[in-house]
Amino acid sequence: MTIIPEDERSSLPLDTDEIIYHPDMIRANEWILSEYEPPVRDFCIFVPCAKKKPYHESPSHKIFDKVIFGMLEPEDVHVVVFGTCGITPRELDTEYPFMDYQFMLGKCNVAKIKRDFIKMESQRLAEYLEKTRDNYKHRIAYCIGDFRKAMGLAVEMSGVEVTIVPKEETINSHVQPGKKFIYGSLNQASYLQDFSDAIASYMGKKLSQDFCESKSSEEENARVNDNDWYII
């Protein structure tokens, strides 16, 4: 599958803070919302994009997958990536331009671009939620920061229920105002526990996996650097 043929691709770079306005990113997302046919699954799980491409090979997504597929069968789940990329069903993460952009939106300090991102992403997510209203039984979004804001707005706009984790109280317990990334990494044990518990709640289980074991700071930092969402 080729979303945008090579001879139709823009010559504009995919590594600047203008990435959300890039014509090929816009066109690819329009294709997802208008032509892509989502599968019918019990679960749709939304996870943030990552610095390393393709997403499914990134350290952060391997951690997410450990939670997801430690509890659910692959045929029961559709993983959808969102954030800087817009909306990317993960089975398409090797396609241009999702595989090719390099800019991490969190590096951008331009207020207008951040505002535009939340507006654009919430609208796209709302359209996707409406488009897939009958495709999934349950929806879970694992996100913090502005990605979380966009998802929350999309839920309000579409009226489609999505369980958004980590819980607010868990996030608030990790806020460190003096740090560059005040919410820390989504790979923190307590965040992953909320993620696991959200899946378990739909399966009629009390708890699924125990993520309370501490991680070394060196390992934690390596994981943090893979993600895009946390610096929005």
N, C-alpha and C positions, 0 to 999 in steps of 0.2 A: 504494500500500500504506500502510495506517495501522496501526501496531503497537498504539497505545493511542488509542481514540476520544477526541475532545476532551471529551465530557461525562463521561468516566470518569477524567479526569486529576486527580491530587492538587493541592491548593492550596498545598502546602508549597513553599518556595523551592528553586531548583536552584543556589544560589550560596553555600552554606555548607559548613563542614567535615563536615556530616552527609550529604554527597552519596552516599556509598557505601551509606547506609541508606535513601535516598529510595525510597518505595514504587514510583514509576514507573521508576526505574533498575532496581530488583529485578525488577519485572514484565517490563520490556523484555528483560532478560537471560534470564529464564525462558522467554520466547517464543523467543529465539534458540536456546536449548538444546533446546526441546521441539517447536517448530512450524516453524522456519525450515528450508528445504531447501537445503543448500550445493551448489554446483556441483561437478562432477568435473573436476579440473584436474591438470596435471603438478606444479605448484608451489602451495603455500600459503605466503605470506610475511606474517609477523606484524610489525607496526610499531606504535610507541607513539602514543597520542593527542596532539593538539596544542591549543594555546590557541585558535587561529583555527578557526572553523567555516565551512563544512563542512571536514572534514579534508583532502579531496583538493585543496582550494584553498589550503591553508596553505603557507607557505614551506618548512617542514621536509618535508612530504609531497611537494612538488614536487622536492626534492632526492632523496628516497628513490625517487621514480618515475623520475628520470633514471638511477639505478643499475639499477632493476628492468627498466624497459622499454627501456633501452639494450642489454639482453642478451636479453630474453625477449619473446615476442609476447603481447599482451593476452589472447588466448584460451587461453594456457597457464598463466595466473597468477590466483590468487585472493588479493586483499589483505585481510587481517583486522586491524582496529585493536583494541588492548587497553590497559588501564590504568584511569584514573579512570572511564571509560565502561563498564568491565566487558569485554564482548566485542562488537565491532561489525563485521560484514562491511562493508567500506567502501562497497559499493554502496547501503547503507542510511544513510549518514552525514548525509543531509538529513532523516531522520525524527526525530520527537520520541521520547524526550528527548535523543538523542545530539547533535542540533543545538542544543539549548537550554540545557544546563547551562553554567555559567560558572566554577565553582570549580576551581582547580588544586590537586589533592591535595597536591602538593609544598609548598604554603604551610602545610599543617597540621603543627603541632608536638606534637599529642596522641599519645602513644605507643600508647595503646589503639587509636586509629583506624588507625594505621599497621599494627599487628599484625593487626587485623581485616581490613584491606585485603589483606594477603598471604595470609591464610587464605581469604578469600572468593574472591579472584582466582585463586589456585592451583586451588581446587576447580572454578571455572567453566572455566578453561582445560583442566583434566584431562577434564572432561565433554565439552568441545568436541572435544578430541583423540580421545577415544573415539568420539564421535558420527561423526567424519569419518575414522575409521581407514582406510576404503577409498576415500575421495574424492580423496586426493592421493598422488602418488608421493614427493614430497620436501617437507620443511617447514623453513623458516628463520625464526628470530626475531631481530630486530635491536633490542637493548635493553640498558640498564644499570640500576643501582640496584635498587630494590625490585620494579620490573617484571620485571627479570631473575630475581630470587629467586623470584617467583611462577611464572614460566615454568619454571624449573629444577625446582621442586617438582611442577608439573603433569606434567612429563615422567616423573619418578619414580613418581608416582601412577598414571599411565595406561599406562606402558610403551611409549608411542608416541615414536619417535625424532624429535627436533627439533634442528637445528644452530643453536646460539645464538651469535651474534656481536654485538659484536667479541670477539676472543679475550681470554682473561684476561690474557695477557702484554701485550697492547696496552693494555688498560684500566689495568693496573698502571703502565705506563710514563707514563701521563698523570695519575696521582694527584697532586693538589696540596693537601695537608692544610690549608694556610692559606687556601684559597679557599672561598667559599660553596658552590660547586658543584664538589666535589673531583674528579669524573670528567670535567668539562667537557661539551661539546656532542657529541651524536651526529653532528653535521655536520663534525667534524674529519676531515681528509684520511685519517689512518691508520685511523680507525674505518670510514670509507666504503670504504677499500681492502679491509678484512676482509669487509665486506658483499659487495662485488663478487666477491672471490675465492671466497666461499662459494657463490654462484650459479654461478660458472665451474666449480667443482669438480664439480658435478653435470652440467655440459654437456660435460665432457671437454676443457675448455680450460685452458691454463696461467694466463693472466691476461686480464682483459677490459678494464677501464678503468683509467686512471692518475689517482689522486686525490692525487698527491704535490705538486701545485702549491700553494704557500702562499696563504692567504686573508688579506685585511686584517683587522685586529682589529675595525674598525668593522663590516664585513660579518659577521664571526663572531658578534659580540655581537647583531646584529639577528636572526640565525638562532636563537641560543640562546634568546632571549626568546619564541620561538614555541612552545617545547616544554613539556610538562608533566612527563614522566618524569624529567628530569634533576635535579629538586630533591627527589625522594622520599628 
